């Protein structure tokens, strides 16, 4: 007798179990071509060159985010929050497909092309989703992404996109597990049981209960550390820079009318032709890697060299690393570097790069009237339900206050390993 449950064994959350009949539409999405493609899109792009275990994909993360929102919604229902079955289904679907628009190597692709993953996800919802899930219109699901919800259901938008949404919860734990670092771990169970739905300015929003203060501090510290120890790791960024240079060189050569052997799916991308949605969904990490393997054999020395460096992990080296505020006379420094490259007959454009990673770990709270991403409010569980009892998270936590609205930024310079020592001497770094 066939089981009425479908089960997924997940390394982060254990068994993910759904009623196969009730949520058949989710299975249909998971089995679709567009979603299966996410198996071939690495969650952390090129990070596996630094952390060998980081081979996990957008596929697993998307299912994990869906599972977390399902668990939280049930937790809220058990605590008296009303939710219709139709809304539950839409919420799960939105969480499942939130990353379907990612291009090859995830966020790296966005930096070197015009294709933003959020915009591509919305395009998929408008043009393709109804083919797989005819019971919902694209407009209905798109409203969740735009947070066009009734006042009593505004909290669903917070779970899908906020500073403590299911996306962040899953990727912190998942990325920490697969990279093998502890920075991204936090007490998820305590966070789960310390979240609630409360009234904020006439709308029901996600609020944090005071009893979970330290668990929430741990969550935001994990988020901060993962950015600077993993996502912005200097070698990961060096790999991304090399990938950008390869794309730049291919585009330049094709623009000059020269032949470059690339995968046919990428031809339109490099000549500036907008891709149709079907063409976009043919792109994955394999497409890019196959193109780089071909470019390694190119007659163009720069393209061949850059491609070989990428495949053999001979990335550019970081020669200067400081906080941006400490950098003086940047223009003078660049002039020295350009003269250095010109003297040696080496392309400054393709063999030198600067990088300025930046991130804000905790942003402004709900009650401020400024426009921007909303933060989170806390409430004392003993007084829960009264608007006057809401207070800003930063008012109760010195740790969070130290991260609040602070834009952490670094400044780095990169060059091939063989030039590193000479450039350091020029820059006074020797």
Helices and strands as residue ranges (DSSP letters): E 5-10, E 14-19, H 24-30, H 33-36, G 37-40, G 45-49, H 58-78, H 85-96, H 107-112, H 117-127, H 129-132, H 138-145, G 151-153, H 154-160, H 166-179, H 188-192, E 195-200, E 203-209, G 210-212, H 213-226, I 227-231, H 234-255, G 264-266, H 267-270, H 277-280, H 285-295, H 301-311, E 317-322, G 324-326, H 330-344, H 348-351, E 352-355, E 358-360, E 377-379, G 381-383, G 387-389, E 390-392, G 393-395, H 398-403, E 407-409, E 411-415, G 417-419, H 420-426
